[in-house]
């Protein structure tokens, strides 16, 4: 991904379900913004008994082959 969105929105919020499937649910400009979204989704899921894991990843690290999960450990 080398489009202009990558440089302006480099942080991803990724949802991982019980089967290991991964879905990008948000792109953010800052890590703090991504963490706020992930926290809100976690709270919502806990209220509805969902067992999804929300991860924070930076796009340039994904493209380099070594994504850095900033939250909830590594998958």
PyMOL Python script that loads the backbone (N, CA, C, O; Angstrom):
from pymol import cmd

cmd.read_pdbstr("""\
ATOM      1  N   UNK A   1       0.838  -1.174   0.000  1.00  0.00           N
ATOM      2  CA  UNK A   1       0.000   0.000   0.000  1.00  0.00           C
ATOM      3  C   UNK A   1       0.884   1.238   0.000  1.00  0.00           C
ATOM      4  O   UNK A   1       1.475   1.584   1.023  1.00  0.00           O
ATOM      5  N   UNK A   2       0.971   1.880  -1.104  1.00  0.00           N
ATOM      6  CA  UNK A   2       1.796   3.076  -1.154  1.00  0.00           C
ATOM      7  C   UNK A   2       0.985   4.305  -1.531  1.00  0.00           C
ATOM      8  O   UNK A   2       1.549   5.315  -1.952  1.00  0.00           O
ATOM      9  N   UNK A   3      -0.327   4.231  -1.386  1.00  0.00           N
ATOM     10  CA  UNK A   3      -1.158   5.388  -1.694  1.00  0.00           C
ATOM     11  C   UNK A   3      -0.985   6.461  -0.627  1.00  0.00           C
ATOM     12  O   UNK A   3      -0.379   6.215   0.415  1.00  0.00           O
ATOM     13  N   UNK A   4      -1.518   7.646  -0.888  1.00  0.00           N
ATOM     14  CA  UNK A   4      -1.349   8.752   0.049  1.00  0.00           C
ATOM     15  C   UNK A   4      -2.034   8.488   1.385  1.00  0.00           C
ATOM     16  O   UNK A   4      -1.631   9.066   2.395  1.00  0.00           O
ATOM     17  N   UNK A   5      -3.062   7.630   1.423  1.00  0.00           N
ATOM     18  CA  UNK A   5      -3.738   7.305   2.669  1.00  0.00           C
ATOM     19  C   UNK A   5      -2.834   6.595   3.653  1.00  0.00           C
ATOM     20  O   UNK A   5      -3.023   6.698   4.865  1.00  0.00           O
ATOM     21  N   UNK A   6      -1.851   5.874   3.138  1.00  0.00           N
ATOM     22  CA  UNK A   6      -0.921   5.153   4.006  1.00  0.00           C
ATOM     23  C   UNK A   6      -0.098   6.114   4.835  1.00  0.00           C
ATOM     24  O   UNK A   6       0.145   5.862   6.015  1.00  0.00           O
ATOM     25  N   UNK A   7       0.338   7.216   4.238  1.00  0.00           N
ATOM     26  CA  UNK A   7       1.172   8.151   4.980  1.00  0.00           C
ATOM     27  C   UNK A   7       0.358   9.022   5.929  1.00  0.00           C
ATOM     28  O   UNK A   7       0.875   9.458   6.958  1.00  0.00           O
ATOM     29  N   UNK A   8      -0.902   9.282   5.602  1.00  0.00           N
ATOM     30  CA  UNK A   8      -1.704  10.129   6.472  1.00  0.00           C
ATOM     31  C   UNK A   8      -2.487   9.342   7.515  1.00  0.00           C
ATOM     32  O   UNK A   8      -2.834   9.880   8.567  1.00  0.00           O
ATOM     33  N   UNK A   9      -2.768   8.069   7.232  1.00  0.00           N
ATOM     34  CA  UNK A   9      -3.497   7.209   8.167  1.00  0.00           C
ATOM     35  C   UNK A   9      -2.729   5.892   8.350  1.00  0.00           C
ATOM     36  O   UNK A   9      -3.183   4.841   7.899  1.00  0.00           O
ATOM     37  N   UNK A  10      -1.579   5.951   9.003  1.00  0.00           N
ATOM     38  CA  UNK A  10      -0.724   4.762   9.071  1.00  0.00           C
ATOM     39  C   UNK A  10      -1.100   3.741  10.133  1.00  0.00           C
ATOM     40  O   UNK A  10      -0.544   2.643  10.148  1.00  0.00           O
ATOM     41  N   UNK A  11      -2.035   4.076  11.026  1.00  0.00           N
ATOM     42  CA  UNK A  11      -2.387   3.169  12.117  1.00  0.00           C
ATOM     43  C   UNK A  11      -3.677   2.435  11.802  1.00  0.00           C
ATOM     44  O   UNK A  11      -4.663   3.048  11.393  1.00  0.00           O
ATOM     45  N   UNK A  12      -3.671   1.107  11.993  1.00  0.00           N
ATOM     46  CA  UNK A  12      -4.846   0.277  11.765  1.00  0.00           C
ATOM     47  C   UNK A  12      -5.380  -0.262  13.078  1.00  0.00           C
ATOM     48  O   UNK A  12      -4.620  -0.578  13.993  1.00  0.00           O
ATOM     49  N   UNK A  13      -6.699  -0.362  13.157  1.00  0.00           N
ATOM     50  CA  UNK A  13      -7.340  -1.141  14.210  1.00  0.00           C
ATOM     51  C   UNK A  13      -7.818  -2.407  13.507  1.00  0.00           C
ATOM     52  O   UNK A  13      -8.618  -2.350  12.573  1.00  0.00           O
ATOM     53  N   UNK A  14      -7.318  -3.539  13.967  1.00  0.00           N
ATOM     54  CA  UNK A  14      -7.613  -4.820  13.330  1.00  0.00           C
ATOM     55  C   UNK A  14      -8.368  -5.694  14.321  1.00  0.00           C
ATOM     56  O   UNK A  14      -7.958  -5.833  15.474  1.00  0.00           O
ATOM     57  N   UNK A  15      -9.467  -6.279  13.870  1.00  0.00           N
ATOM     58  CA  UNK A  15     -10.235  -7.197  14.718  1.00  0.00           C
ATOM     59  C   UNK A  15      -9.843  -8.621  14.349  1.00  0.00           C
ATOM     60  O   UNK A  15      -9.841  -8.994  13.176  1.00  0.00           O
ATOM     61  N   UNK A  16      -9.511  -9.411  15.368  1.00  0.00           N
ATOM     62  CA  UNK A  16      -9.226 -10.831  15.159  1.00  0.00           C
ATOM     63  C   UNK A  16     -10.285 -11.633  15.891  1.00  0.00           C
ATOM     64  O   UNK A  16     -10.495 -11.450  17.091  1.00  0.00           O
ATOM     65  N   UNK A  17     -10.957 -12.528  15.162  1.00  0.00           N
ATOM     66  CA  UNK A  17     -12.022 -13.309  15.787  1.00  0.00           C
ATOM     67  C   UNK A  17     -11.484 -14.625  16.334  1.00  0.00           C
ATOM     68  O   UNK A  17     -10.286 -14.899  16.255  1.00  0.00           O
ATOM     69  N   UNK A  18     -12.375 -15.432  16.884  1.00  0.00           N
ATOM     70  CA  UNK A  18     -11.994 -16.687  17.512  1.00  0.00           C
ATOM     71  C   UNK A  18     -11.351 -17.672  16.538  1.00  0.00           C
ATOM     72  O   UNK A  18     -10.602 -18.553  16.959  1.00  0.00           O
ATOM     73  N   UNK A  19     -11.633 -17.535  15.242  1.00  0.00           N
ATOM     74  CA  UNK A  19     -11.084 -18.435  14.230  1.00  0.00           C
ATOM     75  C   UNK A  19      -9.775 -17.928  13.643  1.00  0.00           C
ATOM     76  O   UNK A  19      -9.211 -18.559  12.750  1.00  0.00           O
ATOM     77  N   UNK A  20      -9.290 -16.801  14.133  1.00  0.00           N
ATOM     78  CA  UNK A  20      -8.045 -16.238  13.633  1.00  0.00           C
ATOM     79  C   UNK A  20      -8.206 -15.345  12.418  1.00  0.00           C
ATOM     80  O   UNK A  20      -7.213 -14.849  11.885  1.00  0.00           O
ATOM     81  N   UNK A  21      -9.437 -15.127  11.966  1.00  0.00           N
ATOM     82  CA  UNK A  21      -9.679 -14.226  10.839  1.00  0.00           C
ATOM     83  C   UNK A  21      -9.409 -12.795  11.287  1.00  0.00           C
ATOM     84  O   UNK A  21      -9.714 -12.419  12.419  1.00  0.00           O
ATOM     85  N   UNK A  22      -8.829 -11.997  10.382  1.00  0.00           N
ATOM     86  CA  UNK A  22      -8.462 -10.614  10.703  1.00  0.00           C
ATOM     87  C   UNK A  22      -9.178  -9.666   9.754  1.00  0.00           C
ATOM     88  O   UNK A  22      -9.258  -9.908   8.550  1.00  0.00           O
ATOM     89  N   UNK A  23      -9.699  -8.575  10.323  1.00  0.00           N
ATOM     90  CA  UNK A  23     -10.412  -7.570   9.548  1.00  0.00           C
ATOM     91  C   UNK A  23      -9.965  -6.188   9.997  1.00  0.00           C
ATOM     92  O   UNK A  23      -9.951  -5.893  11.192  1.00  0.00           O
ATOM     93  N   UNK A  24      -9.603  -5.346   9.046  1.00  0.00           N
ATOM     94  CA  UNK A  24      -9.298  -3.957   9.378  1.00  0.00           C
ATOM     95  C   UNK A  24     -10.617  -3.239   9.602  1.00  0.00           C
ATOM     96  O   UNK A  24     -11.482  -3.222   8.726  1.00  0.00           O
ATOM     97  N   UNK A  25     -10.768  -2.644  10.785  1.00  0.00           N
ATOM     98  CA  UNK A  25     -12.019  -1.961  11.106  1.00  0.00           C
ATOM     99  C   UNK A  25     -11.864  -0.447  11.119  1.00  0.00           C
ATOM    100  O   UNK A  25     -12.861   0.275  11.103  1.00  0.00           O
ATOM    101  N   UNK A  26     -10.615   0.051  11.149  1.00  0.00           N
ATOM    102  CA  UNK A  26     -10.408   1.493  11.136  1.00  0.00           C
ATOM    103  C   UNK A  26      -8.976   1.816  10.747  1.00  0.00           C
ATOM    104  O   UNK A  26      -8.056   1.040  11.009  1.00  0.00           O
ATOM    105  N   UNK A  27      -8.799   2.973  10.117  1.00  0.00           N
ATOM    106  CA  UNK A  27      -7.466   3.530   9.847  1.00  0.00           C
ATOM    107  C   UNK A  27      -7.403   4.880  10.535  1.00  0.00           C
ATOM    108  O   UNK A  27      -8.347   5.667  10.468  1.00  0.00           O
ATOM    109  N   UNK A  28      -6.281   5.146  11.199  1.00  0.00           N
ATOM    110  CA  UNK A  28      -6.171   6.357  12.014  1.00  0.00           C
ATOM    111  C   UNK A  28      -4.861   7.088  11.742  1.00  0.00           C
ATOM    112  O   UNK A  28      -3.887   6.507  11.263  1.00  0.00           O
ATOM    113  N   UNK A  29      -4.867   8.376  12.061  1.00  0.00           N
ATOM    114  CA  UNK A  29      -3.679   9.200  11.885  1.00  0.00           C
ATOM    115  C   UNK A  29      -2.674   9.005  13.016  1.00  0.00           C
ATOM    116  O   UNK A  29      -1.467   9.127  12.804  1.00  0.00           O
ATOM    117  N   UNK A  30      -3.168   8.703  14.214  1.00  0.00           N
ATOM    118  CA  UNK A  30      -2.272   8.571  15.359  1.00  0.00           C
ATOM    119  C   UNK A  30      -2.541   7.272  16.112  1.00  0.00           C
ATOM    120  O   UNK A  30      -3.630   6.701  16.042  1.00  0.00           O
ATOM    121  N   UNK A  31      -1.536   6.832  16.818  1.00  0.00           N
ATOM    122  CA  UNK A  31      -1.667   5.644  17.646  1.00  0.00           C
ATOM    123  C   UNK A  31      -2.716   5.861  18.745  1.00  0.00           C
ATOM    124  O   UNK A  31      -3.501   4.965  19.054  1.00  0.00           O
ATOM    125  N   UNK A  32      -2.712   7.053  19.322  1.00  0.00           N
ATOM    126  CA  UNK A  32      -3.664   7.363  20.392  1.00  0.00           C
ATOM    127  C   UNK A  32      -5.099   7.251  19.883  1.00  0.00           C
ATOM    128  O   UNK A  32      -5.959   6.690  20.561  1.00  0.00           O
ATOM    129  N   UNK A  33      -5.351   7.779  18.706  1.00  0.00           N
ATOM    130  CA  UNK A  33      -6.693   7.684  18.117  1.00  0.00           C
ATOM    131  C   UNK A  33      -7.086   6.217  17.906  1.00  0.00           C
ATOM    132  O   UNK A  33      -8.213   5.824  18.209  1.00  0.00           O
ATOM    133  N   UNK A  34      -6.162   5.417  17.390  1.00  0.00           N
ATOM    134  CA  UNK A  34      -6.426   3.990  17.161  1.00  0.00           C
ATOM    135  C   UNK A  34      -6.708   3.268  18.475  1.00  0.00           C
ATOM    136  O   UNK A  34      -7.597   2.418  18.534  1.00  0.00           O
ATOM    137  N   UNK A  35      -5.969   3.595  19.520  1.00  0.00           N
ATOM    138  CA  UNK A  35      -6.181   2.960  20.825  1.00  0.00           C
ATOM    139  C   UNK A  35      -7.550   3.324  21.401  1.00  0.00           C
ATOM    140  O   UNK A  35      -8.214   2.484  22.008  1.00  0.00           O
ATOM    141  N   UNK A  36      -7.969   4.571  21.209  1.00  0.00           N
ATOM    142  CA  UNK A  36      -9.292   4.981  21.698  1.00  0.00           C
ATOM    143  C   UNK A  36     -10.396   4.192  21.005  1.00  0.00           C
ATOM    144  O   UNK A  36     -11.352   3.754  21.644  1.00  0.00           O
ATOM    145  N   UNK A  37     -10.256   4.016  19.696  1.00  0.00           N
ATOM    146  CA  UNK A  37     -11.259   3.257  18.945  1.00  0.00           C
ATOM    147  C   UNK A  37     -11.265   1.805  19.399  1.00  0.00           C
ATOM    148  O   UNK A  37     -12.330   1.229  19.620  1.00  0.00           O
ATOM    149  N   UNK A  38     -10.083   1.208  19.539  1.00  0.00           N
ATOM    150  CA  UNK A  38      -9.994  -0.186  19.974  1.00  0.00           C
ATOM    151  C   UNK A  38     -10.577  -0.362  21.383  1.00  0.00           C
ATOM    152  O   UNK A  38     -11.272  -1.342  21.651  1.00  0.00           O
ATOM    153  N   UNK A  39     -10.297   0.576  22.265  1.00  0.00           N
ATOM    154  CA  UNK A  39     -10.852   0.510  23.627  1.00  0.00           C
ATOM    155  C   UNK A  39     -12.380   0.565  23.597  1.00  0.00           C
ATOM    156  O   UNK A  39     -13.053  -0.190  24.298  1.00  0.00           O
ATOM    157  N   UNK A  40     -12.910   1.463  22.781  1.00  0.00           N
ATOM    158  CA  UNK A  40     -14.364   1.587  22.680  1.00  0.00           C
ATOM    159  C   UNK A  40     -14.982   0.299  22.120  1.00  0.00           C
ATOM    160  O   UNK A  40     -16.021  -0.151  22.602  1.00  0.00           O
ATOM    161  N   UNK A  41     -14.348  -0.286  21.114  1.00  0.00           N
ATOM    162  CA  UNK A  41     -14.846  -1.538  20.546  1.00  0.00           C
ATOM    163  C   UNK A  41     -14.753  -2.678  21.550  1.00  0.00           C
ATOM    164  O   UNK A  41     -15.646  -3.523  21.618  1.00  0.00           O
ATOM    165  N   UNK A  42     -13.669  -2.706  22.335  1.00  0.00           N
ATOM    166  CA  UNK A  42     -13.529  -3.722  23.386  1.00  0.00           C
ATOM    167  C   UNK A  42     -14.666  -3.618  24.395  1.00  0.00           C
ATOM    168  O   UNK A  42     -15.275  -4.625  24.758  1.00  0.00           O
ATOM    169  N   UNK A  43     -14.949  -2.402  24.845  1.00  0.00           N
ATOM    170  CA  UNK A  43     -16.024  -2.206  25.824  1.00  0.00           C
ATOM    171  C   UNK A  43     -17.372  -2.641  25.251  1.00  0.00           C
ATOM    172  O   UNK A  43     -18.171  -3.288  25.928  1.00  0.00           O
ATOM    173  N   UNK A  44     -17.606  -2.276  24.000  1.00  0.00           N
ATOM    174  CA  UNK A  44     -18.861  -2.654  23.353  1.00  0.00           C
ATOM    175  C   UNK A  44     -18.972  -4.179  23.251  1.00  0.00           C
ATOM    176  O   UNK A  44     -20.035  -4.740  23.515  1.00  0.00           O
ATOM    177  N   UNK A  45     -17.891  -4.844  22.874  1.00  0.00           N
ATOM    178  CA  UNK A  45     -17.887  -6.294  22.752  1.00  0.00           C
ATOM    179  C   UNK A  45     -18.084  -6.997  24.078  1.00  0.00           C
ATOM    180  O   UNK A  45     -18.755  -8.027  24.138  1.00  0.00           O
ATOM    181  N   UNK A  46     -17.512  -6.456  25.143  1.00  0.00           N
ATOM    182  CA  UNK A  46     -17.682  -7.052  26.464  1.00  0.00           C
ATOM    183  C   UNK A  46     -19.133  -6.983  26.904  1.00  0.00           C
ATOM    184  O   UNK A  46     -19.631  -7.886  27.576  1.00  0.00           O
ATOM    185  N   UNK A  47     -19.810  -5.908  26.524  1.00  0.00           N
ATOM    186  CA  UNK A  47     -21.224  -5.762  26.872  1.00  0.00           C
ATOM    187  C   UNK A  47     -22.108  -6.738  26.090  1.00  0.00           C
ATOM    188  O   UNK A  47     -23.232  -7.030  26.496  1.00  0.00           O
ATOM    189  N   UNK A  48     -21.589  -7.235  24.970  1.00  0.00           N
ATOM    190  CA  UNK A  48     -22.368  -8.142  24.126  1.00  0.00           C
ATOM    191  C   UNK A  48     -21.754  -9.541  24.074  1.00  0.00           C
ATOM    192  O   UNK A  48     -22.093 -10.327  23.190  1.00  0.00           O
ATOM    193  N   UNK A  49     -20.862  -9.858  25.001  1.00  0.00           N
ATOM    194  CA  UNK A  49     -20.244 -11.179  25.118  1.00  0.00           C
ATOM    195  C   UNK A  49     -19.528 -11.635  23.852  1.00  0.00           C
ATOM    196  O   UNK A  49     -19.554 -12.820  23.523  1.00  0.00           O
ATOM    197  N   UNK A  50     -18.885 -10.705  23.135  1.00  0.00           N
ATOM    198  CA  UNK A  50     -18.073 -11.059  21.975  1.00  0.00           C
ATOM    199  C   UNK A  50     -16.646 -11.313  22.430  1.00  0.00           C
ATOM    200  O   UNK A  50     -16.151 -10.650  23.342  1.00  0.00           O
ATOM    201  N   UNK A  51     -15.993 -12.262  21.804  1.00  0.00           N
ATOM    202  CA  UNK A  51     -14.610 -12.576  22.158  1.00  0.00           C
ATOM    203  C   UNK A  51     -13.648 -12.143  21.065  1.00  0.00           C
ATOM    204  O   UNK A  51     -12.744 -12.894  20.697  1.00  0.00           O
ATOM    205  N   UNK A  52     -13.835 -10.951  20.550  1.00  0.00           N
ATOM    206  CA  UNK A  52     -12.934 -10.447  19.524  1.00  0.00           C
ATOM    207  C   UNK A  52     -11.750  -9.753  20.171  1.00  0.00           C
ATOM    208  O   UNK A  52     -11.867  -9.160  21.243  1.00  0.00           O
ATOM    209  N   UNK A  53     -10.617  -9.837  19.505  1.00  0.00           N
ATOM    210  CA  UNK A  53      -9.405  -9.180  19.963  1.00  0.00           C
ATOM    211  C   UNK A  53      -9.122  -8.031  19.005  1.00  0.00           C
ATOM    212  O   UNK A  53      -9.108  -8.230  17.790  1.00  0.00           O
ATOM    213  N   UNK A  54      -8.897  -6.836  19.533  1.00  0.00           N
ATOM    214  CA  UNK A  54      -8.599  -5.680  18.701  1.00  0.00           C
ATOM    215  C   UNK A  54      -7.128  -5.336  18.848  1.00  0.00           C
ATOM    216  O   UNK A  54      -6.635  -5.123  19.955  1.00  0.00           O
ATOM    217  N   UNK A  55      -6.433  -5.285  17.718  1.00  0.00           N
ATOM    218  CA  UNK A  55      -5.003  -5.023  17.679  1.00  0.00           C
ATOM    219  C   UNK A  55      -4.746  -3.679  17.017  1.00  0.00           C
ATOM    220  O   UNK A  55      -5.523  -3.228  16.176  1.00  0.00           O
ATOM    221  N   UNK A  56      -3.658  -3.053  17.404  1.00  0.00           N
ATOM    222  CA  UNK A  56      -3.217  -1.808  16.781  1.00  0.00           C
ATOM    223  C   UNK A  56      -1.949  -2.133  16.000  1.00  0.00           C
ATOM    224  O   UNK A  56      -0.996  -2.681  16.556  1.00  0.00           O
ATOM    225  N   UNK A  57      -1.938  -1.796  14.710  1.00  0.00           N
ATOM    226  CA  UNK A  57      -0.783  -2.060  13.867  1.00  0.00           C
ATOM    227  C   UNK A  57      -0.451  -0.821  13.045  1.00  0.00           C
ATOM    228  O   UNK A  57      -1.328  -0.027  12.705  1.00  0.00           O
ATOM    229  N   UNK A  58       0.814  -0.676  12.739  1.00  0.00           N
ATOM    230  CA  UNK A  58       1.259   0.435  11.894  1.00  0.00           C
ATOM    231  C   UNK A  58       1.536  -0.103  10.495  1.00  0.00           C
ATOM    232  O   UNK A  58       2.228  -1.111  10.346  1.00  0.00           O
ATOM    233  N   UNK A  59       1.009   0.552   9.479  1.00  0.00           N
ATOM    234  CA  UNK A  59       1.074   0.053   8.110  1.00  0.00           C
ATOM    235  C   UNK A  59       2.503  -0.117   7.617  1.00  0.00           C
ATOM    236  O   UNK A  59       2.805  -1.140   7.002  1.00  0.00           O
ATOM    237  N   UNK A  60       3.389   0.829   7.856  1.00  0.00           N
ATOM    238  CA  UNK A  60       4.748   0.701   7.329  1.00  0.00           C
ATOM    239  C   UNK A  60       5.459  -0.508   7.934  1.00  0.00           C
ATOM    240  O   UNK A  60       6.354  -1.072   7.304  1.00  0.00           O
ATOM    241  N   UNK A  61       5.080  -0.910   9.130  1.00  0.00           N
ATOM    242  CA  UNK A  61       5.668  -2.098   9.733  1.00  0.00           C
ATOM    243  C   UNK A  61       5.076  -3.353   9.113  1.00  0.00           C
ATOM    244  O   UNK A  61       5.764  -4.369   9.011  1.00  0.00           O
ATOM    245  N   UNK A  62       3.826  -3.307   8.702  1.00  0.00           N
ATOM    246  CA  UNK A  62       3.203  -4.448   8.038  1.00  0.00           C
ATOM    247  C   UNK A  62       3.859  -4.652   6.692  1.00  0.00           C
ATOM    248  O   UNK A  62       4.185  -5.782   6.330  1.00  0.00           O
ATOM    249  N   UNK A  63       4.062  -3.573   5.937  1.00  0.00           N
ATOM    250  CA  UNK A  63       4.680  -3.677   4.624  1.00  0.00           C
ATOM    251  C   UNK A  63       6.105  -4.196   4.712  1.00  0.00           C
ATOM    252  O   UNK A  63       6.595  -4.830   3.777  1.00  0.00           O
ATOM    253  N   UNK A  64       6.771  -3.933   5.830  1.00  0.00           N
ATOM    254  CA  UNK A  64       8.127  -4.421   6.014  1.00  0.00           C
ATOM    255  C   UNK A  64       8.168  -5.881   6.433  1.00  0.00           C
ATOM    256  O   UNK A  64       9.251  -6.439   6.606  1.00  0.00           O
ATOM    257  N   UNK A  65       7.015  -6.509   6.599  1.00  0.00           N
ATOM    258  CA  UNK A  65       6.965  -7.907   6.936  1.00  0.00           C
ATOM    259  C   UNK A  65       7.004  -8.193   8.428  1.00  0.00           C
ATOM    260  O   UNK A  65       6.971  -9.354   8.835  1.00  0.00           O
ATOM    261  N   UNK A  66       7.073  -7.157   9.244  1.00  0.00           N
ATOM    262  CA  UNK A  66       7.160  -7.368  10.686  1.00  0.00           C
ATOM    263  C   UNK A  66       6.184  -6.437  11.390  1.00  0.00           C
ATOM    264  O   UNK A  66       6.597  -5.432  11.969  1.00  0.00           O
ATOM    265  N   UNK A  67       4.873  -6.763  11.348  1.00  0.00           N
ATOM    266  CA  UNK A  67       3.917  -5.875  11.999  1.00  0.00           C
ATOM    267  C   UNK A  67       4.153  -5.809  13.494  1.00  0.00           C
ATOM    268  O   UNK A  67       4.493  -6.806  14.132  1.00  0.00           O
ATOM    269  N   UNK A  68       3.972  -4.639  14.032  1.00  0.00           N
ATOM    270  CA  UNK A  68       4.150  -4.458  15.470  1.00  0.00           C
ATOM    271  C   UNK A  68       2.790  -4.259  16.089  1.00  0.00           C
ATOM    272  O   UNK A  68       2.133  -3.244  15.859  1.00  0.00           O
ATOM    273  N   UNK A  69       2.367  -5.227  16.874  1.00  0.00           N
ATOM    274  CA  UNK A  69       1.090  -5.120  17.572  1.00  0.00           C
ATOM    275  C   UNK A  69       1.308  -4.305  18.817  1.00  0.00           C
ATOM    276  O   UNK A  69       2.107  -4.674  19.678  1.00  0.00           O
ATOM    277  N   UNK A  70       0.610  -3.209  18.917  1.00  0.00           N
ATOM    278  CA  UNK A  70       0.827  -2.262  20.001  1.00  0.00           C
ATOM    279  C   UNK A  70      -0.100  -2.494  21.175  1.00  0.00           C
ATOM    280  O   UNK A  70      -0.008  -1.788  22.179  1.00  0.00           O
ATOM    281  N   UNK A  71      -0.999  -3.475  21.071  1.00  0.00           N
ATOM    282  CA  UNK A  71      -2.015  -3.626  22.100  1.00  0.00           C
ATOM    283  C   UNK A  71      -2.418  -5.085  22.169  1.00  0.00           C
ATOM    284  O   UNK A  71      -2.509  -5.755  21.141  1.00  0.00           O
ATOM    285  N   UNK A  72      -2.658  -5.574  23.354  1.00  0.00           N
ATOM    286  CA  UNK A  72      -3.141  -6.931  23.569  1.00  0.00           C
ATOM    287  C   UNK A  72      -2.153  -8.011  23.124  1.00  0.00           C
ATOM    288  O   UNK A  72      -2.563  -9.142  22.861  1.00  0.00           O
ATOM    289  N   UNK A  73      -0.901  -7.695  23.036  1.00  0.00           N
ATOM    290  CA  UNK A  73       0.079  -8.713  22.681  1.00  0.00           C
ATOM    291  C   UNK A  73       0.079  -9.021  21.208  1.00  0.00           C
ATOM    292  O   UNK A  73      -0.521  -8.293  20.417  1.00  0.00           O
ATOM    293  N   UNK A  74       0.734 -10.072  20.837  1.00  0.00           N
ATOM    294  CA  UNK A  74       0.802 -10.467  19.434  1.00  0.00           C
ATOM    295  C   UNK A  74      -0.160 -11.597  19.168  1.00  0.00           C
ATOM    296  O   UNK A  74      -0.499 -12.362  20.072  1.00  0.00           O
ATOM    297  N   UNK A  75      -0.612 -11.706  17.902  1.00  0.00           N
ATOM    298  CA  UNK A  75      -1.591 -12.752  17.572  1.00  0.00           C
ATOM    299  C   UNK A  75      -0.996 -14.136  17.667  1.00  0.00           C
ATOM    300  O   UNK A  75      -1.688 -15.124  17.421  1.00  0.00           O
TER     301      UNK A  75
END
""", "prot")
cmd.dss("prot")
cmd.show_as("cartoon", "prot")
cmd.util.cbc("prot")
cmd.orient("prot")
